[in-house]
């Protein structure tokens, strides 16, 4: 197998950053083939090379070459083959399979009660969704003959206690998964010191490869009174149920929490900057979701941007927007996107490193950052922020590094689900995306002249994996204008 060239993204650096690098007096252990810290190219050796032949031996210690102070090369031993910072879905998957492929692996994370992704996102959110859906079941049961002596009541504290108990159970499962895979779990905050060194609460570890999988953190715009707002993380651990809540944002997180609180009988207002919710989804789906959620009592404020939050003497909150002010909220939640969670990841002493890694989200097609020995997967890269995608990226990375099998994550036709009420899902191109392509126009023209309608449809679907396809064409029997919507899959 020929060596595979992995080219990192082409990043530009300011003269200030380049000056900082040139003046940096701390030696940086780069490969002799990479003469500059700003070198953006790295080639994976083939399975015939000496370093990759070691992968066939379990639990081995890699030997690498680093530039010494006098210009000569000397072998360097590392504590681990892979050191992962962040035990979310992508980090755990990459670590487990790297260990299965024979690498020595460590993973560091803050105490598991505070980790993100599965235990601070997907699972608790779905537990709240399940709890809220019972309200609809109770309502619908009357039509099937069920009668209640009194209206069902929900106890928020019971839900929170049972949710936390389930997360503790899952914590134990995650720890056992790592233990059974022979991955060393180190609890603490990991910070990158140099391309092969990590500091975890004062203890130093070295690794041939470092994987960054710290996920993302919620973003709240910098407006007056933002300290009174909560984000989606805080919304999972509220001590009491909101009586009246404003949710700022029109994406899937905003709509999921809107459905949760609405079904649990909170008064819910959703503020969005656009005309419609769920930007990027099919237009008909967007209209249907907002219509159904409005019928359930959720009030949408469209084309409104938040400008300030004001807290009154009685503790209630008011949200000021470009269109006016709405008062009387017990909570104001922002679901306005997430950013890579790298703020506290790098040692402040190395100023050039700190600036450099502000672009850690820019990785190449193999998940490599601009530093050849440092990689990143999951939401921290801000590619597609979904748990299954992070799992795919982690698996591909483990194969690339430790199975001599360079693998690129495949982002084609990634399915996505939104656990709003009603829930929706999509995969592939939307109708609007398909109809806006030049290829569709060409195929329509050809269809008018040469081919039967159904043959074109089959070819198009199987060639491009289109989920939904609309073609305006000619009815071959009566030459009447027609428009047909076809749903197909491969």
FIKE-197016 format. One record per residue (C-alpha): residue number from 0; residue in three letters; x, y, z. Coordinates in Angstrom, 2 decimals, padded with zeros to 5 digits. Example, Ala and Ser with C-alpha at 12.3 -4.5 7.8 and 13.67 -1.06 7.14 Angstrom:
{0; 'ala'; {012.30; -004.50; 007.80}},
{1; 'ser'; {013.67; -001.06; 007.14}},
This chain:
{0; 'unk'; {000.00; 000.00; 000.00}},
{1; 'unk'; {001.38; 003.37; -000.95}},
{2; 'unk'; {001.76; 006.00; 001.72}},
{3; 'unk'; {-001.30; 008.19; 002.10}},
{4; 'unk'; {-000.75; 011.93; 002.23}},
{5; 'unk'; {-002.88; 013.71; 004.80}},
{6; 'unk'; {-002.85; 017.44; 004.20}},
{7; 'unk'; {-004.06; 019.64; 007.03}},
{8; 'unk'; {-006.31; 022.63; 006.29}},
{9; 'unk'; {-004.71; 025.72; 004.86}},
{10; 'unk'; {-004.84; 028.26; 007.66}},
{11; 'unk'; {-003.58; 031.82; 007.58}},
{12; 'unk'; {-001.72; 033.39; 010.46}},
{13; 'unk'; {-001.25; 037.02; 011.36}},
{14; 'unk'; {002.24; 038.56; 011.46}},
{15; 'unk'; {001.86; 038.81; 015.24}},
{16; 'unk'; {001.34; 035.04; 015.58}},
{17; 'unk'; {004.28; 034.27; 013.30}},
{18; 'unk'; {006.47; 036.62; 015.32}},
{19; 'unk'; {005.42; 034.90; 018.55}},
{20; 'unk'; {006.41; 031.54; 017.11}},
{21; 'unk'; {009.81; 032.74; 015.93}},
{22; 'unk'; {010.56; 034.21; 019.35}},
{23; 'unk'; {009.38; 031.14; 021.29}},
{24; 'unk'; {012.33; 029.84; 023.29}},
{25; 'unk'; {010.76; 026.60; 024.52}},
{26; 'unk'; {011.83; 023.69; 022.29}},
{27; 'unk'; {008.91; 022.12; 020.45}},
{28; 'unk'; {009.27; 018.42; 019.58}},
{29; 'unk'; {008.28; 018.26; 015.95}},
{30; 'unk'; {009.16; 015.62; 013.45}},
{31; 'unk'; {012.37; 016.25; 011.52}},
{32; 'unk'; {010.28; 016.15; 008.38}},
{33; 'unk'; {008.34; 019.17; 009.68}},
{34; 'unk'; {010.91; 021.97; 009.91}},
{35; 'unk'; {008.40; 024.57; 011.08}},
{36; 'unk'; {005.69; 024.68; 013.71}},
{37; 'unk'; {003.48; 026.16; 011.02}},
{38; 'unk'; {004.10; 023.28; 008.64}},
{39; 'unk'; {000.72; 021.97; 007.57}},
{40; 'unk'; {001.66; 018.70; 005.88}},
{41; 'unk'; {002.07; 015.24; 007.35}},
{42; 'unk'; {002.23; 011.87; 005.62}},
{43; 'unk'; {000.99; 008.69; 007.22}},
{44; 'unk'; {003.53; 005.89; 006.75}},
{45; 'unk'; {002.44; 002.79; 004.93}},
{46; 'unk'; {002.13; -000.60; 006.58}},
{47; 'unk'; {005.64; -001.38; 005.32}},
{48; 'unk'; {007.21; 001.40; 007.39}},
{49; 'unk'; {008.96; 000.69; 010.67}},
{50; 'unk'; {006.64; 002.71; 012.88}},
{51; 'unk'; {003.46; 001.12; 011.55}},
{52; 'unk'; {004.86; -002.41; 011.74}},
{53; 'unk'; {004.78; -001.96; 015.51}},
{54; 'unk'; {000.98; -001.82; 015.38}},
{55; 'unk'; {000.89; -005.59; 015.09}},
{56; 'unk'; {002.18; -005.95; 018.65}},
{57; 'unk'; {-000.34; -005.44; 021.49}},
{58; 'unk'; {000.29; -002.79; 024.17}},
{59; 'unk'; {003.53; -001.57; 022.65}},
{60; 'unk'; {005.40; 001.63; 023.37}},
{61; 'unk'; {005.94; 003.73; 020.25}},
{62; 'unk'; {009.32; 005.21; 019.56}},
{63; 'unk'; {009.37; 008.54; 017.76}},
{64; 'unk'; {012.07; 010.97; 016.80}},
{65; 'unk'; {012.14; 014.52; 018.07}},
{66; 'unk'; {014.46; 017.37; 017.32}},
{67; 'unk'; {016.98; 017.83; 020.09}},
{68; 'unk'; {018.53; 021.12; 021.11}},
{69; 'unk'; {021.81; 020.47; 019.25}},
{70; 'unk'; {020.12; 019.48; 016.02}},
{71; 'unk'; {020.71; 015.73; 016.33}},
{72; 'unk'; {017.89; 013.22; 016.57}},
{73; 'unk'; {017.29; 010.89; 019.48}},
{74; 'unk'; {014.51; 008.39; 020.16}},
{75; 'unk'; {011.71; 009.49; 022.44}},
{76; 'unk'; {009.46; 007.29; 024.53}},
{77; 'unk'; {005.85; 008.26; 025.23}},
{78; 'unk'; {003.60; 007.34; 028.14}},
{79; 'unk'; {000.76; 006.52; 025.72}},
{80; 'unk'; {000.19; 005.99; 022.04}},
{81; 'unk'; {-003.01; 008.04; 022.26}},
{82; 'unk'; {-004.13; 010.53; 024.88}},
{83; 'unk'; {-007.74; 011.65; 024.51}},
{84; 'unk'; {-009.05; 014.83; 026.11}},
{85; 'unk'; {-012.81; 014.54; 026.53}},
{86; 'unk'; {-014.89; 011.42; 027.20}},
{87; 'unk'; {-017.88; 012.17; 025.03}},
{88; 'unk'; {-019.15; 009.85; 022.31}},
{89; 'unk'; {-016.33; 010.47; 019.83}},
{90; 'unk'; {-013.54; 010.36; 022.39}},
{91; 'unk'; {-014.74; 007.16; 024.03}},
{92; 'unk'; {-015.27; 005.42; 020.67}},
{93; 'unk'; {-011.83; 006.40; 019.36}},
{94; 'unk'; {-010.14; 005.39; 022.63}},
{95; 'unk'; {-011.87; 002.03; 022.90}},
{96; 'unk'; {-011.09; 000.93; 019.38}},
{97; 'unk'; {-007.56; 002.31; 019.44}},
{98; 'unk'; {-006.97; 000.10; 022.49}},
{99; 'unk'; {-008.60; -002.84; 020.70}},
{100; 'unk'; {-006.17; -002.28; 017.82}},
{101; 'unk'; {-003.25; -002.62; 020.23}},
{102; 'unk'; {-002.50; 000.97; 021.25}},
{103; 'unk'; {-001.89; 002.11; 024.81}},
{104; 'unk'; {-004.57; 004.70; 025.49}},
{105; 'unk'; {-005.55; 007.16; 028.20}},
{106; 'unk'; {-008.58; 009.42; 028.32}},
{107; 'unk'; {-009.10; 012.35; 030.66}},
{108; 'unk'; {-012.35; 014.00; 031.64}},
{109; 'unk'; {-013.74; 016.07; 034.45}},
{110; 'unk'; {-015.64; 013.99; 037.02}},
{111; 'unk'; {-018.20; 012.02; 035.05}},
{112; 'unk'; {-021.15; 013.78; 036.69}},
{113; 'unk'; {-020.26; 016.89; 034.69}},
{114; 'unk'; {-019.34; 015.52; 031.27}},
{115; 'unk'; {-021.26; 016.63; 028.23}},
{116; 'unk'; {-022.80; 014.93; 025.22}},
{117; 'unk'; {-024.51; 011.68; 026.23}},
{118; 'unk'; {-024.73; 012.31; 029.97}},
{119; 'unk'; {-025.25; 016.06; 029.72}},
{120; 'unk'; {-027.28; 016.23; 026.54}},
{121; 'unk'; {-028.82; 013.34; 024.66}},
{122; 'unk'; {-029.92; 011.09; 027.52}},
{123; 'unk'; {-031.30; 013.61; 030.03}},
{124; 'unk'; {-033.01; 015.53; 027.24}},
{125; 'unk'; {-034.75; 012.40; 025.99}},
{126; 'unk'; {-035.81; 011.49; 029.53}},
{127; 'unk'; {-037.50; 014.88; 029.78}},
{128; 'unk'; {-039.08; 014.35; 026.36}},
{129; 'unk'; {-040.46; 010.98; 027.47}},
{130; 'unk'; {-041.86; 012.54; 030.65}},
{131; 'unk'; {-043.56; 015.33; 028.73}},
{132; 'unk'; {-045.15; 013.00; 026.16}},
{133; 'unk'; {-047.31; 011.38; 028.85}},
{134; 'unk'; {-049.40; 014.54; 028.91}},
{135; 'unk'; {-050.56; 013.83; 025.35}},
{136; 'unk'; {-051.23; 010.20; 026.23}},
{137; 'unk'; {-053.46; 011.24; 029.11}},
{138; 'unk'; {-055.40; 013.59; 026.86}},
{139; 'unk'; {-055.88; 011.01; 024.12}},
{140; 'unk'; {-056.84; 008.23; 026.53}},
{141; 'unk'; {-060.21; 009.86; 027.24}},
{142; 'unk'; {-061.35; 009.02; 023.74}},
{143; 'unk'; {-060.54; 005.37; 024.43}},
{144; 'unk'; {-062.71; 005.23; 027.54}},
{145; 'unk'; {-060.25; 006.14; 030.27}},
{146; 'unk'; {-061.64; 008.29; 033.09}},
{147; 'unk'; {-059.74; 009.93; 035.93}},
{148; 'unk'; {-061.07; 011.06; 039.30}},
{149; 'unk'; {-058.81; 014.10; 039.02}},
{150; 'unk'; {-056.45; 015.64; 036.49}},
{151; 'unk'; {-052.98; 014.00; 036.46}},
{152; 'unk'; {-050.34; 016.12; 038.17}},
{153; 'unk'; {-046.62; 016.18; 037.46}},
{154; 'unk'; {-043.93; 016.39; 040.16}},
{155; 'unk'; {-040.77; 018.06; 038.81}},
{156; 'unk'; {-038.55; 017.05; 041.73}},
{157; 'unk'; {-039.35; 013.35; 041.21}},
{158; 'unk'; {-038.43; 013.63; 037.54}},
{159; 'unk'; {-035.12; 015.32; 038.35}},
{160; 'unk'; {-034.22; 012.78; 041.03}},
{161; 'unk'; {-034.94; 009.80; 038.79}},
{162; 'unk'; {-033.16; 011.42; 035.86}},
{163; 'unk'; {-030.03; 011.90; 037.98}},
{164; 'unk'; {-030.22; 008.31; 039.22}},
{165; 'unk'; {-030.30; 007.04; 035.64}},
{166; 'unk'; {-027.30; 009.19; 034.72}},
{167; 'unk'; {-025.36; 007.74; 037.65}},
{168; 'unk'; {-026.15; 004.25; 036.38}},
{169; 'unk'; {-024.89; 005.19; 032.92}},
{170; 'unk'; {-021.76; 006.69; 034.44}},
{171; 'unk'; {-020.87; 003.29; 035.84}},
{172; 'unk'; {-021.51; 001.67; 032.47}},
{173; 'unk'; {-019.22; 004.14; 030.70}},
{174; 'unk'; {-016.43; 003.58; 033.21}},
{175; 'unk'; {-016.73; -000.19; 032.80}},
{176; 'unk'; {-016.62; 000.14; 029.01}},
{177; 'unk'; {-013.33; 002.01; 029.24}},
{178; 'unk'; {-011.93; -000.35; 031.88}},
{179; 'unk'; {-012.81; -003.45; 029.88}},
{180; 'unk'; {-011.09; -001.93; 026.83}},
{181; 'unk'; {-007.92; -001.32; 028.88}},
{182; 'unk'; {-008.23; 002.44; 028.53}},
{183; 'unk'; {-006.79; 004.41; 031.45}},
{184; 'unk'; {-009.37; 006.89; 032.77}},
{185; 'unk'; {-007.84; 010.00; 034.31}},
{186; 'unk'; {-010.26; 012.40; 035.99}},
{187; 'unk'; {-009.32; 016.06; 035.73}},
{188; 'unk'; {-009.02; 018.94; 033.29}},
{189; 'unk'; {-006.58; 018.21; 030.49}},
{190; 'unk'; {-004.55; 021.01; 028.93}},
{191; 'unk'; {-002.22; 020.74; 025.96}},
{192; 'unk'; {001.37; 021.79; 026.70}},
{193; 'unk'; {002.99; 020.95; 023.36}},
{194; 'unk'; {002.31; 018.60; 020.42}},
{195; 'unk'; {003.01; 015.51; 022.55}},
{196; 'unk'; {002.33; 016.62; 026.14}},
{197; 'unk'; {-000.83; 017.00; 028.23}},
{198; 'unk'; {-001.10; 018.48; 031.72}},
{199; 'unk'; {-003.94; 017.07; 033.84}},
{200; 'unk'; {-004.30; 019.12; 037.02}},
{201; 'unk'; {-000.53; 019.45; 037.35}},
{202; 'unk'; {000.48; 015.93; 036.31}},
{203; 'unk'; {002.29; 015.57; 032.98}},
{204; 'unk'; {001.60; 012.85; 030.41}},
{205; 'unk'; {003.21; 012.36; 027.01}},
{206; 'unk'; {001.62; 010.75; 023.97}},
{207; 'unk'; {002.49; 010.02; 020.36}},
{208; 'unk'; {-000.95; 011.31; 019.37}},
{209; 'unk'; {-003.34; 013.66; 021.19}},
{210; 'unk'; {-007.06; 013.60; 020.44}},
{211; 'unk'; {-009.25; 016.59; 021.27}},
{212; 'unk'; {-012.90; 015.61; 021.76}},
{213; 'unk'; {-014.15; 018.12; 024.31}},
{214; 'unk'; {-017.40; 018.90; 022.50}},
{215; 'unk'; {-019.11; 022.25; 022.41}},
{216; 'unk'; {-020.54; 024.65; 024.92}},
{217; 'unk'; {-023.75; 026.72; 024.66}},
{218; 'unk'; {-023.39; 030.26; 023.35}},
{219; 'unk'; {-025.30; 033.21; 024.83}},
{220; 'unk'; {-025.07; 036.52; 022.98}},
{221; 'unk'; {-023.40; 039.39; 024.78}},
{222; 'unk'; {-026.43; 041.52; 025.64}},
{223; 'unk'; {-027.26; 043.48; 028.82}},
{224; 'unk'; {-028.68; 041.19; 031.48}},
{225; 'unk'; {-027.35; 037.96; 029.96}},
{226; 'unk'; {-026.33; 036.83; 033.47}},
{227; 'unk'; {-030.02; 036.24; 034.17}},
{228; 'unk'; {-030.38; 033.81; 031.26}},
{229; 'unk'; {-029.86; 030.04; 031.29}},
{230; 'unk'; {-028.59; 027.75; 028.55}},
{231; 'unk'; {-029.60; 024.23; 027.53}},
{232; 'unk'; {-027.17; 022.65; 030.03}},
{233; 'unk'; {-028.73; 024.52; 032.94}},
{234; 'unk'; {-032.22; 023.71; 031.66}},
{235; 'unk'; {-031.53; 020.02; 032.31}},
{236; 'unk'; {-030.97; 020.63; 036.04}},
{237; 'unk'; {-033.49; 023.29; 037.03}},
{238; 'unk'; {-034.52; 022.99; 040.70}},
{239; 'unk'; {-038.10; 023.91; 039.79}},
{240; 'unk'; {-040.23; 023.81; 036.69}},
{241; 'unk'; {-040.57; 027.13; 034.84}},
{242; 'unk'; {-043.96; 028.80; 035.11}},
{243; 'unk'; {-043.40; 031.02; 032.10}},
{244; 'unk'; {-040.30; 030.62; 029.96}},
{245; 'unk'; {-038.88; 032.46; 026.97}},
{246; 'unk'; {-036.76; 030.31; 024.65}},
{247; 'unk'; {-034.54; 032.26; 022.26}},
{248; 'unk'; {-033.65; 030.30; 019.13}},
{249; 'unk'; {-035.34; 028.42; 016.33}},
{250; 'unk'; {-033.15; 025.33; 016.02}},
{251; 'unk'; {-033.75; 021.79; 017.19}},
{252; 'unk'; {-032.60; 022.39; 020.78}},
{253; 'unk'; {-034.98; 025.32; 021.17}},
{254; 'unk'; {-037.93; 023.38; 019.78}},
{255; 'unk'; {-037.19; 020.27; 021.84}},
{256; 'unk'; {-037.19; 022.23; 025.09}},
{257; 'unk'; {-040.24; 024.20; 023.99}},
{258; 'unk'; {-042.12; 020.93; 023.56}},
{259; 'unk'; {-040.91; 019.61; 026.91}},
{260; 'unk'; {-041.95; 022.63; 028.96}},
{261; 'unk'; {-045.20; 023.13; 027.05}},
{262; 'unk'; {-046.33; 019.55; 027.64}},
{263; 'unk'; {-045.50; 019.87; 031.34}},
{264; 'unk'; {-047.87; 022.86; 031.43}},
{265; 'unk'; {-045.38; 025.74; 031.43}},
{266; 'unk'; {-046.26; 028.82; 029.41}},
{267; 'unk'; {-043.79; 028.87; 026.53}},
{268; 'unk'; {-042.74; 031.70; 024.20}},
{269; 'unk'; {-040.22; 031.06; 021.40}},
{270; 'unk'; {-038.30; 034.00; 019.91}},
{271; 'unk'; {-036.61; 033.49; 016.53}},
{272; 'unk'; {-034.70; 035.89; 014.28}},
{273; 'unk'; {-035.99; 034.28; 011.09}},
{274; 'unk'; {-039.49; 033.92; 009.70}},
{275; 'unk'; {-039.49; 030.15; 010.27}},
{276; 'unk'; {-038.06; 027.58; 012.65}},
{277; 'unk'; {-035.56; 024.83; 011.77}},
{278; 'unk'; {-033.46; 026.53; 009.13}},
{279; 'unk'; {-032.08; 023.99; 006.67}},
{280; 'unk'; {-034.97; 021.55; 006.97}},
{281; 'unk'; {-037.61; 020.90; 004.31}},
{282; 'unk'; {-039.94; 023.91; 003.94}},
{283; 'unk'; {-043.12; 021.86; 004.32}},
{284; 'unk'; {-041.74; 020.22; 007.44}},
{285; 'unk'; {-040.83; 023.60; 008.93}},
{286; 'unk'; {-044.34; 024.91; 008.34}},
{287; 'unk'; {-045.95; 021.77; 009.74}},
{288; 'unk'; {-043.89; 021.76; 012.95}},
{289; 'unk'; {-044.54; 025.41; 013.79}},
{290; 'unk'; {-048.25; 025.01; 013.02}},
{291; 'unk'; {-048.63; 021.96; 015.25}},
{292; 'unk'; {-046.63; 023.46; 018.12}},
{293; 'unk'; {-048.69; 026.65; 017.92}},
{294; 'unk'; {-051.89; 024.59; 018.17}},
{295; 'unk'; {-050.54; 023.13; 021.41}},
{296; 'unk'; {-050.22; 026.57; 022.94}},
{297; 'unk'; {-046.63; 027.61; 022.19}},
{298; 'unk'; {-046.40; 031.26; 021.14}},
{299; 'unk'; {-043.87; 032.05; 018.42}},
{300; 'unk'; {-042.35; 035.52; 018.09}},
{301; 'unk'; {-040.82; 035.61; 014.60}},
{302; 'unk'; {-038.22; 038.03; 013.28}},
{303; 'unk'; {-037.37; 039.19; 016.79}},
{304; 'unk'; {-033.80; 039.56; 018.02}},
{305; 'unk'; {-033.05; 039.82; 021.77}},
{306; 'unk'; {-031.54; 043.10; 022.90}},
{307; 'unk'; {-031.62; 042.99; 026.70}},
{308; 'unk'; {-032.91; 041.12; 029.75}},
{309; 'unk'; {-034.27; 043.08; 032.70}},
{310; 'unk'; {-034.93; 041.69; 036.17}},
{311; 'unk'; {-037.67; 043.34; 038.19}},
{312; 'unk'; {-037.99; 043.67; 041.96}},
{313; 'unk'; {-040.21; 040.59; 042.28}},
{314; 'unk'; {-037.61; 038.45; 040.49}},
{315; 'unk'; {-039.48; 038.13; 037.21}},
{316; 'unk'; {-037.66; 038.71; 033.93}},
{317; 'unk'; {-038.47; 040.78; 030.87}},
{318; 'unk'; {-037.05; 040.18; 027.40}},
{319; 'unk'; {-036.54; 043.24; 025.21}},
{320; 'unk'; {-036.35; 042.65; 021.47}},
{321; 'unk'; {-036.26; 044.80; 018.35}},
{322; 'unk'; {-040.07; 044.70; 018.32}},
{323; 'unk'; {-040.86; 045.39; 021.94}},
{324; 'unk'; {-040.74; 043.88; 025.45}},
{325; 'unk'; {-042.44; 040.78; 026.85}},
{326; 'unk'; {-042.64; 040.61; 030.66}},
{327; 'unk'; {-043.31; 038.12; 033.43}},
{328; 'unk'; {-040.89; 035.29; 032.65}},
{329; 'unk'; {-039.61; 033.03; 035.41}},
{330; 'unk'; {-036.83; 031.82; 033.09}},
{331; 'unk'; {-035.21; 032.98; 029.86}},
{332; 'unk'; {-033.32; 030.27; 028.01}},
{333; 'unk'; {-030.96; 030.79; 025.07}},
{334; 'unk'; {-030.58; 028.04; 022.47}},
{335; 'unk'; {-028.58; 030.12; 020.02}},
{336; 'unk'; {-025.91; 027.67; 018.99}},
{337; 'unk'; {-022.76; 026.17; 020.47}},
{338; 'unk'; {-019.04; 026.85; 020.19}},
{339; 'unk'; {-016.00; 024.53; 020.53}},
{340; 'unk'; {-015.29; 023.96; 024.21}},
{341; 'unk'; {-011.57; 024.77; 024.03}},
{342; 'unk'; {-011.45; 027.92; 026.16}},
{343; 'unk'; {-009.48; 026.38; 029.06}},
{344; 'unk'; {-007.61; 023.70; 027.17}},
{345; 'unk'; {-004.22; 025.21; 026.53}},
{346; 'unk'; {-001.39; 026.29; 028.79}},
{347; 'unk'; {-001.35; 030.09; 028.96}},
{348; 'unk'; {002.48; 030.20; 029.00}},
{349; 'unk'; {002.66; 029.25; 025.34}},
{350; 'unk'; {000.91; 032.26; 023.86}},
{351; 'unk'; {001.41; 031.14; 020.29}},
{352; 'unk'; {-000.18; 027.78; 021.09}},
{353; 'unk'; {-003.18; 029.49; 022.64}},
{354; 'unk'; {-003.76; 031.56; 019.51}},
{355; 'unk'; {-003.05; 028.62; 017.23}},
{356; 'unk'; {-005.57; 026.34; 018.83}},
{357; 'unk'; {-008.34; 028.88; 018.61}},
{358; 'unk'; {-008.76; 027.29; 015.16}},
{359; 'unk'; {-008.73; 023.70; 016.43}},
{360; 'unk'; {-012.14; 023.23; 014.82}},
{361; 'unk'; {-010.46; 023.41; 011.38}},
{362; 'unk'; {-009.41; 019.84; 010.65}},
{363; 'unk'; {-008.70; 017.99; 007.45}},
{364; 'unk'; {-010.70; 015.09; 006.03}},
{365; 'unk'; {-008.93; 012.65; 008.39}},
{366; 'unk'; {-009.69; 014.81; 011.49}},
{367; 'unk'; {-006.11; 016.07; 011.80}},
{368; 'unk'; {-005.47; 019.60; 013.03}},
{369; 'unk'; {-002.69; 021.80; 011.68}},
{370; 'unk'; {-000.36; 020.20; 014.24}},
{371; 'unk'; {000.43; 016.73; 012.81}},
{372; 'unk'; {000.25; 014.87; 016.14}},
{373; 'unk'; {-003.02; 016.46; 017.33}},
{374; 'unk'; {-006.43; 015.36; 016.09}},
{375; 'unk'; {-010.02; 016.39; 016.81}},
{376; 'unk'; {-013.42; 014.71; 016.45}},
{377; 'unk'; {-017.00; 015.43; 017.48}},
{378; 'unk'; {-018.72; 018.72; 018.15}},
{379; 'unk'; {-015.44; 020.52; 018.86}},
{380; 'unk'; {-014.80; 020.45; 015.11}},
{381; 'unk'; {-018.20; 021.96; 014.33}},
{382; 'unk'; {-018.77; 019.77; 011.29}},
{383; 'unk'; {-022.06; 017.93; 011.92}},
{384; 'unk'; {-022.95; 018.09; 015.61}},
{385; 'unk'; {-024.64; 014.73; 016.10}},
{386; 'unk'; {-023.73; 011.84; 018.41}},
{387; 'unk'; {-023.70; 009.18; 015.63}},
{388; 'unk'; {-021.41; 011.43; 013.58}},
{389; 'unk'; {-018.97; 011.73; 016.50}},
{390; 'unk'; {-018.99; 007.93; 016.81}},
{391; 'unk'; {-018.22; 007.59; 013.10}},
{392; 'unk'; {-015.37; 010.11; 013.32}},
{393; 'unk'; {-013.88; 008.39; 016.36}},
{394; 'unk'; {-013.97; 005.00; 014.67}},
{395; 'unk'; {-012.40; 006.37; 011.49}},
{396; 'unk'; {-009.61; 007.99; 013.49}},
{397; 'unk'; {-008.78; 004.77; 015.35}},
{398; 'unk'; {-008.51; 002.91; 012.04}},
{399; 'unk'; {-006.37; 005.66; 010.54}},
{400; 'unk'; {-003.86; 005.75; 013.39}},
{401; 'unk'; {-003.69; 002.20; 014.67}},
{402; 'unk'; {-004.98; -000.17; 012.00}},
{403; 'unk'; {-002.95; 001.10; 009.05}},
{404; 'unk'; {-006.27; 001.84; 007.38}},
{405; 'unk'; {-006.60; 005.56; 006.57}},
{406; 'unk'; {-010.32; 006.29; 006.85}},
{407; 'unk'; {-012.35; 009.40; 006.12}},
{408; 'unk'; {-015.70; 009.99; 007.81}},
{409; 'unk'; {-018.53; 009.82; 005.28}},
{410; 'unk'; {-020.93; 012.75; 005.68}},
{411; 'unk'; {-023.23; 011.85; 002.82}},
{412; 'unk'; {-026.90; 011.35; 003.68}},
{413; 'unk'; {-026.50; 011.64; 007.45}},
{414; 'unk'; {-029.92; 011.11; 009.09}},
{415; 'unk'; {-031.06; 013.53; 011.78}},
{416; 'unk'; {-033.96; 013.50; 014.22}},
{417; 'unk'; {-035.56; 016.37; 016.14}},
{418; 'unk'; {-037.37; 015.32; 019.31}},
{419; 'unk'; {-039.83; 018.17; 019.19}},
{420; 'unk'; {-043.55; 017.47; 019.49}},
{421; 'unk'; {-044.45; 016.24; 016.92}},
{422; 'unk'; {-041.03; 014.65; 016.26}},
{423; 'unk'; {-039.45; 014.85; 012.81}},
{424; 'unk'; {-036.52; 013.33; 010.96}},
{425; 'unk'; {-034.74; 013.79; 007.67}},
{426; 'unk'; {-031.97; 012.32; 005.56}},
{427; 'unk'; {-030.37; 013.42; 002.32}},
{428; 'unk'; {-031.25; 016.50; 000.31}},
{429; 'unk'; {-034.33; 018.61; 000.89}},
{430; 'unk'; {-036.77; 019.27; -001.92}},
{431; 'unk'; {-035.49; 022.84; -002.18}},
{432; 'unk'; {-031.86; 021.74; -002.45}},
{433; 'unk'; {-032.68; 019.31; -005.22}},
{434; 'unk'; {-034.79; 021.76; -007.20}},
{435; 'unk'; {-032.15; 024.46; -007.01}},
{436; 'unk'; {-029.49; 022.39; -008.73}},
{437; 'unk'; {-028.56; 022.93; -012.34}},
{438; 'unk'; {-028.64; 019.18; -012.86}},
{439; 'unk'; {-032.37; 019.07; -012.22}},
{440; 'unk'; {-032.96; 021.72; -014.86}},
{441; 'unk'; {-030.90; 019.74; -017.36}},
{442; 'unk'; {-032.71; 016.53; -016.55}},
{443; 'unk'; {-036.08; 018.24; -016.92}},
{444; 'unk'; {-035.09; 019.41; -020.40}},
{445; 'unk'; {-033.94; 015.92; -021.37}},
{446; 'unk'; {-037.13; 014.47; -019.92}},
{447; 'unk'; {-039.26; 016.67; -022.15}},
{448; 'unk'; {-037.47; 015.40; -025.23}},
{449; 'unk'; {-036.19; 011.87; -024.85}},
{450; 'unk'; {-036.91; 009.69; -021.84}},
{451; 'unk'; {-039.89; 008.25; -020.01}},
{452; 'unk'; {-040.49; 009.92; -016.66}},
{453; 'unk'; {-040.02; 006.83; -014.49}},
{454; 'unk'; {-036.62; 005.91; -015.95}},
{455; 'unk'; {-035.23; 009.35; -015.17}},
{456; 'unk'; {-036.59; 009.16; -011.66}},
{457; 'unk'; {-035.00; 005.79; -010.92}},
{458; 'unk'; {-031.63; 006.87; -012.35}},
{459; 'unk'; {-031.68; 010.11; -010.39}},
{460; 'unk'; {-032.59; 008.49; -007.07}},
{461; 'unk'; {-030.05; 005.69; -007.33}},
{462; 'unk'; {-027.31; 008.00; -008.51}},
{463; 'unk'; {-027.67; 010.74; -005.93}},
{464; 'unk'; {-029.54; 009.12; -003.00}},
{465; 'unk'; {-032.31; 011.73; -003.15}},
{466; 'unk'; {-034.90; 011.41; -000.39}},
{467; 'unk'; {-037.56; 013.63; -001.91}},
{468; 'unk'; {-037.76; 014.70; -005.54}},
{469; 'unk'; {-040.12; 017.04; -007.36}},
{470; 'unk'; {-039.95; 017.37; -011.13}},
{471; 'unk'; {-042.22; 019.58; -013.22}},
{472; 'unk'; {-042.60; 017.94; -016.60}},
{473; 'unk'; {-044.98; 016.67; -019.24}},
{474; 'unk'; {-047.61; 013.97; -018.99}},
{475; 'unk'; {-046.73; 011.62; -021.81}},
{476; 'unk'; {-050.33; 010.48; -022.27}},
{477; 'unk'; {-052.07; 013.82; -022.54}},
{478; 'unk'; {-049.15; 016.26; -022.71}},
{479; 'unk'; {-050.62; 018.04; -019.72}},
{480; 'unk'; {-048.51; 020.07; -017.31}},
{481; 'unk'; {-047.98; 018.10; -014.13}},
{482; 'unk'; {-046.06; 018.30; -010.90}},
{483; 'unk'; {-045.30; 015.21; -008.88}},
{484; 'unk'; {-043.58; 014.71; -005.57}},
{485; 'unk'; {-041.82; 011.39; -005.28}},
{486; 'unk'; {-040.33; 009.87; -002.14}},
{487; 'unk'; {-037.59; 007.32; -002.78}},
{488; 'unk'; {-034.61; 005.72; -001.13}},
{489; 'unk'; {-031.81; 003.39; -002.09}},
